[in-house]
Amino acid sequence: STDKTIEVIKEYEQKDKRIKFYQNEKNLGPLKNFEKAISLCNGKYIALCDQDDIWLENKIEILLHEIGNNILIFHDDNLIDENGVIKEESFFKRENINPIKINSTKNILSDNWISGHALMFQKSLKKKIIPIPEEAEHFDWWIALVAILEGEIKYINLPLVKWRQHNKNTSGNKLTKRNLIEKIFFPIDKDTFMLWNCNRIKRLEKIKSLKIITSKSDLVFLDRLINYYRLENRIQAFVFAIFNINYIVKKGVLRKIKYILLPFFAPKVDISC
């Protein structure tokens, strides 16, 4: 950091000996940085705080009271803008998601809705989480997946974090000179679409190679989900999407129709990515 973050932390470290400060010799990137932070935790419970989100003062107290024997607990969020003004009272309501119904292996394999800043887990999960595979890409997705495979998780319907939303266009404006099919089916440029799918495939194939999923139905789902993104068999991907669209896409009838039809129009991802 270049904004005196380190100086501020050291001031607090002097005031409260429970605070411990560690500085990496080099930039590890988000995934490996969180892995290191988790490895350094010694408490009975572990909660993650990152970036410029704002915790409610009683967040930890509520989570400690509610976690019980569950291996992980997570909560809802307020969504705020750059200035801290609340834009949405509930992340899950905005996304039209029932968080109680998404606590399954199939849902987590398809997409993660358990954000790192919104979860707390038992220390016993730590040894199962580390090391975090590079292919996981998102540490919170990996934690959520392992937690669901290892034990029970719990959702509490309270917004305990103000989650800051930035209005930035990360994909850039590469959407010109596209035909009608591309405009309908690819809200981002095709290169970004291919990269996303490539990363999904790598992530899912890594999970398969680790053999942490033992349920036969989940393994079949995993194979078909990989095919959906790779498109080795387009007909199979189309049939899979019809029966599993609620896992692939959580919101919007038109989006769901688009993703059902996508196997007929999407470019095939090269086997080597």
C-alpha positions as CSV (number, residue, x, y, z in Angstrom):
1,S,0.0,0.0,0.0
2,T,1.1,3.6,-0.6
3,D,-1.6,5.3,1.5
4,K,0.1,4.9,5.0
5,T,-1.9,1.7,5.7
6,I,1.1,0.1,7.3
7,E,1.8,3.0,9.6
8,V,-1.9,3.0,10.8
9,I,-1.8,-0.8,11.4
10,K,1.4,-0.5,13.4
11,E,-0.2,2.2,15.6
12,Y,-3.1,-0.1,16.4
13,E,-0.7,-3.0,17.0
14,Q,0.9,-0.9,19.7
15,K,-2.5,-0.2,21.3
16,D,-3.8,-3.8,21.2
17,K,-1.5,-6.7,21.5
18,R,-4.1,-9.1,19.9
19,I,-3.4,-7.4,16.6
20,K,-0.6,-9.0,14.6
21,F,0.9,-7.5,11.5
22,Y,2.6,-9.5,8.8
23,Q,4.1,-8.0,5.6
24,N,5.0,-10.1,2.5
25,E,8.4,-9.7,1.0
26,K,6.7,-9.7,-2.4
27,N,3.2,-9.4,-3.8
28,L,1.6,-12.8,-3.6
29,G,-1.7,-12.0,-5.3
30,P,-5.1,-12.3,-3.6
31,L,-5.4,-16.1,-3.6
32,K,-2.0,-16.9,-2.1
33,N,-2.2,-13.9,0.2
34,F,-5.5,-15.2,1.8
35,E,-4.0,-18.6,2.0
36,K,-1.0,-17.3,4.0
37,A,-3.3,-15.2,6.2
38,I,-5.5,-18.2,7.0
39,S,-2.4,-20.3,7.7
40,L,-1.4,-17.7,10.3
41,C,-4.7,-17.8,12.2
42,N,-4.8,-19.5,15.6
43,G,-8.3,-18.7,16.8
44,K,-11.2,-21.2,17.1
45,Y,-13.0,-19.3,14.3
46,I,-11.7,-17.5,11.2
47,A,-13.4,-14.5,9.4
48,L,-11.9,-12.7,6.5
49,C,-11.9,-8.9,5.9
50,D,-10.7,-7.4,2.7
51,Q,-10.6,-4.3,0.5
52,D,-12.8,-1.4,1.3
53,D,-16.0,-3.1,2.7
54,I,-17.4,-2.0,6.0
55,W,-18.3,-4.5,8.8
56,L,-21.2,-3.8,11.1
57,E,-19.7,-3.5,14.7
58,N,-21.6,-6.6,16.0
59,K,-20.9,-8.8,12.9
60,I,-18.6,-11.2,14.7
61,E,-20.7,-11.3,17.9
62,I,-23.8,-12.4,15.8
63,L,-21.8,-15.0,13.8
64,L,-20.3,-16.5,17.0
65,H,-23.8,-16.7,18.5
66,E,-25.3,-18.4,15.4
67,I,-22.6,-20.7,14.1
68,G,-23.3,-23.6,16.5
69,N,-21.9,-26.9,15.2
70,N,-21.9,-25.7,11.6
71,I,-18.5,-25.7,9.9
72,L,-19.2,-22.4,8.1
73,I,-21.7,-19.6,8.4
74,F,-22.4,-16.7,6.0
75,H,-24.7,-13.7,5.8
76,D,-26.3,-11.1,3.5
77,D,-24.9,-7.7,2.6
78,N,-26.0,-4.1,2.0
79,L,-24.6,-2.8,-1.3
80,I,-23.1,0.6,-1.1
81,D,-21.5,3.0,-3.7
82,E,-18.1,4.6,-3.6
83,N,-19.3,7.2,-1.1
84,G,-20.9,4.7,1.3
85,V,-24.5,5.3,0.3
86,I,-26.6,2.2,0.4
87,K,-27.8,1.3,-3.1
88,E,-29.5,-2.1,-2.2
89,E,-30.6,-3.4,1.1
90,S,-29.9,-7.0,0.2
91,F,-27.4,-8.6,-2.1
92,F,-29.4,-11.9,-2.3
93,K,-32.7,-10.1,-3.0
94,R,-31.1,-8.1,-5.8
95,E,-29.8,-11.3,-7.4
96,N,-33.2,-13.0,-6.8
97,I,-31.4,-15.9,-4.9
98,N,-32.6,-18.0,-2.0
99,P,-29.3,-18.6,-0.2
100,I,-30.8,-21.5,1.8
101,K,-31.4,-23.4,-1.5
102,I,-27.9,-22.8,-2.9
103,N,-26.1,-24.8,-0.3
104,S,-25.3,-27.8,-2.4
105,T,-22.3,-29.1,-4.3
106,K,-23.9,-28.6,-7.6
107,N,-24.6,-24.9,-6.9
108,I,-21.1,-24.2,-5.7
109,L,-19.6,-26.1,-8.7
110,S,-21.6,-23.9,-11.0
111,D,-21.0,-20.6,-9.3
112,N,-20.2,-19.2,-5.9
113,W,-22.6,-17.0,-4.0
114,I,-20.8,-17.1,-0.7
115,S,-18.5,-14.1,-0.6
116,G,-15.3,-14.2,1.4
117,H,-16.2,-11.1,3.4
118,A,-19.5,-12.7,4.4
119,L,-18.3,-16.0,5.8
120,M,-16.8,-17.3,9.1
121,F,-15.6,-20.9,9.5
122,Q,-14.4,-23.3,12.2
123,K,-10.6,-23.6,12.6
124,S,-11.0,-27.4,11.9
125,L,-11.7,-26.4,8.2
126,K,-8.3,-24.8,7.9
127,K,-6.3,-27.9,7.2
128,K,-8.8,-28.9,4.5
129,I,-8.6,-25.6,2.8
130,I,-4.8,-25.2,2.6
131,P,-3.2,-25.3,0.1
132,I,-5.7,-23.4,-2.1
133,P,-5.2,-24.7,-5.7
134,E,-4.0,-22.0,-8.1
135,E,-6.8,-23.1,-10.5
136,A,-9.4,-22.3,-7.9
137,E,-8.9,-18.6,-8.9
138,H,-11.2,-17.4,-6.1
139,F,-10.4,-18.3,-2.5
140,D,-13.9,-17.9,-1.3
141,W,-15.3,-20.3,-3.9
142,W,-12.7,-22.9,-2.7
143,I,-13.6,-22.4,0.9
144,A,-17.3,-22.7,0.2
145,L,-16.9,-25.8,-1.8
146,V,-14.7,-27.6,0.8
147,A,-17.1,-26.5,3.6
148,I,-20.1,-28.0,1.8
149,L,-18.2,-31.2,1.2
150,E,-16.9,-31.5,4.8
151,G,-19.9,-30.5,6.9
152,E,-23.0,-28.3,7.4
153,I,-23.1,-24.6,6.5
154,K,-25.6,-22.0,7.7
155,Y,-27.0,-18.8,6.3
156,I,-28.3,-16.0,8.5
157,N,-30.7,-13.5,6.9
158,L,-28.9,-10.3,8.1
159,P,-26.8,-7.8,6.2
160,L,-23.7,-7.6,8.3
161,V,-21.3,-6.0,5.8
162,K,-21.7,-2.9,3.6
163,W,-20.2,-4.3,0.4
164,R,-18.8,-1.5,-1.8
165,Q,-19.7,-1.6,-5.5
166,H,-17.5,0.2,-8.0
167,N,-19.0,1.3,-11.3
168,K,-16.0,0.3,-13.5
169,N,-16.1,-1.4,-16.9
170,T,-13.4,-4.1,-16.5
171,S,-14.0,-5.8,-19.9
172,G,-13.5,-2.6,-21.9
173,N,-15.3,-1.6,-25.1
174,K,-14.6,-4.4,-27.5
175,L,-18.1,-4.9,-28.6
176,T,-18.1,-3.2,-32.0
177,K,-18.2,-4.9,-35.4
178,R,-20.2,-7.9,-34.1
179,N,-23.1,-9.7,-35.9
180,L,-26.6,-10.0,-34.4
181,I,-26.0,-13.4,-32.9
182,E,-22.9,-12.2,-31.1
183,K,-24.7,-9.1,-29.8
184,I,-27.4,-11.3,-28.4
185,F,-25.3,-14.1,-26.9
186,F,-22.1,-12.4,-25.9
187,P,-22.5,-9.4,-23.5
188,I,-18.7,-9.2,-23.4
189,D,-16.2,-9.5,-26.1
190,K,-15.6,-13.0,-27.4
191,D,-12.0,-13.2,-26.2
192,T,-13.1,-12.5,-22.6
193,F,-15.9,-15.0,-22.9
194,M,-13.4,-17.7,-24.0
195,L,-11.0,-16.8,-21.2
196,W,-13.8,-17.0,-18.6
197,N,-14.8,-20.4,-19.9
198,C,-11.2,-21.6,-20.1
199,N,-10.7,-20.6,-16.4
200,R,-13.9,-22.4,-15.4
201,I,-12.7,-25.6,-17.2
202,K,-9.3,-25.5,-15.5
203,R,-11.0,-24.9,-12.1
204,L,-13.4,-27.8,-12.5
205,E,-10.9,-30.2,-13.9
206,K,-8.6,-29.5,-11.0
207,I,-11.4,-30.3,-8.6
208,K,-12.0,-33.5,-10.5
209,S,-8.3,-34.5,-10.3
210,L,-8.3,-33.9,-6.5
211,K,-11.0,-36.5,-6.0
212,I,-12.6,-34.6,-3.1
213,I,-16.0,-35.2,-4.6
214,T,-17.2,-38.7,-4.0
215,S,-21.0,-38.6,-4.8
216,K,-21.7,-40.3,-8.0
217,S,-24.4,-37.9,-9.0
218,D,-22.1,-34.9,-8.3
219,L,-19.3,-36.5,-10.4
220,V,-21.7,-37.0,-13.3
221,F,-22.8,-33.3,-12.9
222,L,-19.2,-32.2,-12.8
223,D,-18.3,-34.0,-16.1
224,R,-21.4,-32.6,-17.8
225,L,-20.7,-29.1,-16.5
226,I,-17.1,-29.3,-17.9
227,N,-18.6,-30.4,-21.3
228,Y,-21.0,-27.5,-21.1
229,Y,-18.1,-25.0,-21.0
230,R,-15.8,-26.9,-23.3
231,L,-18.6,-27.9,-25.8
232,E,-17.0,-31.2,-27.0
233,N,-20.5,-32.4,-27.3
234,R,-23.0,-29.6,-28.1
235,I,-26.1,-31.7,-28.0
236,Q,-25.2,-33.1,-24.6
237,A,-24.4,-29.5,-23.4
238,F,-27.8,-28.3,-24.6
239,V,-29.7,-31.2,-22.8
240,F,-27.7,-30.5,-19.7
241,A,-28.6,-26.9,-19.7
242,I,-32.3,-27.6,-20.1
243,F,-32.3,-29.7,-16.9
244,N,-29.8,-27.8,-14.9
245,I,-30.2,-24.1,-16.0
246,N,-31.1,-23.0,-12.4
247,Y,-27.6,-24.1,-11.4
248,I,-25.9,-22.4,-14.4
249,V,-27.8,-19.1,-14.1
250,K,-29.6,-17.8,-11.0
251,K,-31.5,-14.8,-12.3
252,G,-33.6,-13.8,-15.3
253,V,-35.8,-15.8,-17.6
254,L,-34.2,-14.3,-20.8
255,R,-30.7,-15.0,-19.5
256,K,-31.7,-18.6,-18.8
257,I,-33.1,-19.1,-22.3
258,K,-29.8,-17.6,-23.7
259,Y,-27.7,-20.0,-21.7
260,I,-29.8,-22.9,-22.8
261,L,-29.3,-22.0,-26.4
262,L,-25.6,-21.0,-26.0
263,P,-24.2,-24.4,-26.9
264,F,-25.4,-23.9,-30.5
265,F,-23.7,-20.5,-30.9
266,A,-20.7,-20.4,-28.5
267,P,-17.2,-21.0,-29.9
268,K,-15.7,-24.3,-28.8
269,V,-12.9,-23.9,-26.2
270,D,-9.7,-25.5,-27.3
271,I,-8.8,-28.6,-25.2
272,S,-5.5,-27.1,-24.1
273,C,-7.2,-23.7,-23.2
